[in-house]
Amino acid sequence: MGMKGIVAGAGLLAMTAGVLLAPQASATAPPPKLSVSPTKVAPGQALHFTASCHGTRTAVTSPGLTGPVTLSAQSGATSDGHGKAAGRTGKFKASFRCDGGPNLPAASGTATVEFEIVCPPPTTTTPTEPPSSSKPPSSSRPPSSSEPPPSSSAPSSSSARVVPAAVTKPCGTPGKTPQVKVKPAGAPQTGGGV
C-alpha cells in the first residue's frame, strides 16, 4: 500500500469517526406556535391558549390579560392554559418564549398571537304587553274597534323605548366621566348663557 492509500484510508477513517461521534447538528424541530380562543372577547371573559414548544416554555404574557397564563403540558410538545381578559378594550398581543436548548436551536423563539377585547353590543329591551287575560276589564262590554284604547292600560310610546344609560354603555367610556349640569330650583333661565 502506498502513501496515497494510507492517506485515503486515514481520511476515510476520520470522516467516519466524525459522522458517528459528532452530535447531531441537523436535529430540527418546528418553531414555537401559539393560538388563542376566542379571538374577540369582552372585558373579564376567559381566554384559552394552546402552545406548541419543543423545549422549555415560559408563561403567556400580555397587557390585555389580568396576569400571566401558565402553560401545562398536555401531550408531546402541546401545552395549554387559561387566562382572563383585562378590563380595558383594544387589540393586544400575547406571547411566550420557547427554548429548544443546544440540540434543538430551531425550536427556540417567541410565538405571538393577537386578540381583541371589545365592549359587548348594547342590549335593548322591548316592552311587552301583558296577556289580554291579565288586563282588568274596563267595562262589562268589549270595546268596539272605533273606540280608542284606554290611556291608562298602555304606557306611552315615548316612555316605553327609554333605555337606561347603564345598559347602552356596558363597558363605559374611556377618560373622564361626563357630568350632568344641575340647575338649582328657581334659577332663572338665561337662554343659553346670553
Stockholm file with secondary structure:
# STOCKHOLM 1.0

chainA/1-194         MGMKGIVAGAGLLAMTAGVLLAPQASATAPPPKLSVSPTKVAPGQALHFTASCHGTRTAVTSPGLTGPVTLSAQSGATSDGHGKAAGRTGKFKASFRCDGGPNLPAASGTATVEFEIVCPPPTTTTPTEPPSSSKPPSSSRPPSSSEPPPSSSAPSSSSARVVPAAVTKPCGTPGKTPQVKVKPAGAPQTGGGV
#=GR chainA/1-194 SS CCHHHHHHHHHHHHHHHHHHHSCCTTCCCCCCEEEEECSEECTTCEEEEEEECSSEECCBBCTTBSSCBCCEEEETTEEEEEEEBCSSCEEEEEEEEEECTTTCGGGCEEEEEEEEECCCCCCCCCCCCCCGGGSCCSSSSCCCTTSCCCTTSSCCHHHHTCCCHHHHCTTCCSSSCCCCCCCCTTCCCCTTTC
#=GC SS_cons         CCHHHHHHHHHHHHHHHHHHHSCCTTCCCCCCEEEEECSEECTTCEEEEEEECSSEECCBBCTTBSSCBCCEEEETTEEEEEEEBCSSCEEEEEEEEEECTTTCGGGCEEEEEEEEECCCCCCCCCCCCCCGGGSCCSSSSCCCTTSCCCTTSSCCHHHHTCCCHHHHCTTCCSSSCCCCCCCCTTCCCCTTTC
//
